[in-house]
Amino acid sequence: MRILFVSGAGILPEQRINRWRMVSQLYGELGKAFRAMGHQTYYYVHPEAWDDTLPPALTWLHPDHEHFGFVLERFAPDFVFCWNGSSPGDLITATMAGAYNAKMVFSEQGWFPQSTTLYFDLAGTNARCSTRFSIFPSLDDQARTRFMASRRVYMEAMGVTSFFDVDSFCVLPPDLSKPAFVPLQDERDLNITQDSPFRTMDEFLGYLIKTWPGVQLRVRPHPKYPNPRLSYYPSVTMDDPRKPMFQSLSECGVVIGINSTTLLESALLGKTVISFGESLATGTGLLHDARPDDKVELSSIVIDNDRAERTLNRLLAKQMLRDKLGSPSDMLKSDVFNEMRKLVHKVSPLMP
């Protein structure tokens, strides 16, 4: 296979260049694994996103897409990797790649936990992920054992085994004798600007207070947006975003949020989750998908435990540890490589 990695092409001035240096580092490791497996790689990188892990002889440096068509034509990639896929620069990347018959592979931070994992998807990330509206196969005994082992590894790594049940998975019904846990989002994030029915966190909180006036809310600002402009609400208790969230989460009886990673983590730990906005879990049954005009009685919400387990198992399988990206053996076993290989064999059955 011929694989082109794109980092930072066409980024806007307000976008954080440090993020794209991180992407270059991650793609540098991925490239090592693919080359060790015998595949060809090339990089198209914004000069300020350059990282010295990228091989100079295999890298084209340019801030926008001026030379991207030339690189696509000369290198003729089977796949083009790009981060997230939703920014204006990413959309240009995907459009041009499609014009040259290259398939896209989008990447984003994983979930369990976010800081050490990535996931990849050929359709898109977040609200454009291929997992949306999917019903996954039931787990046999071996698959369930692997799922529980992966769940345990995550829980031990996060230090939450004293707060949640490690040995069994069950989504607990809402307990309205306890507060609702409300993780807020970064209002600048694409999850909010593109896929949320609420534009500000104050608008979101105001809606929750009006919709469920008798429910106490434990509200946790996003760590990267710790001081949102919020009105005063007597039924709101603010959580400290500088501290781990898990004790507070364990003390709450239901979780309500907007398409955030915390919602997926809460579901993995057995909490009933109400989710507003479009996300990669929309329509899977893992979360209760809500819209602002819905009239929902919290106590009546029931999550199908079997469907939740299947979805979480799929999400765990999709993600890959960052420190394993450069490993050919781990890449061979990865979900993304299997998806790429299936697609290549479908197009070119004689390819080894």
Secondary structure, 3 states (H helix, E strand, C coil): CEEEEEECCCCCCCCCHHHHHHHHHHHHHHHHHHHHCCCEEEEEECHHHCCCCCCHHHEEECCCCCCHHHHHHHHCCCEEEEECCCCHHHHHHHHHHHHCCCEEEEEEECCCCHHHEEEEECCCCHHHCCCCCCCCCCCCHHHHHHHHHHHHHHHHHHCCCCCCCCCCCCCCCCCCCCCEEEECCCCCCHHHHCCCCCCCHHHHHHHHHHHCCCCCEEEECECCECCCCCCCCCCEEECCCCCCCHHHHHCCCEEEEECCHHHHHHHHCCCCEEEECCCCCCCCCCCEEECCCCCCCHHHCCCCHHHHHHHHHHHHHHEEEHHHCCCHHHHHHCHHHHHHHHHHHHHCCCCC
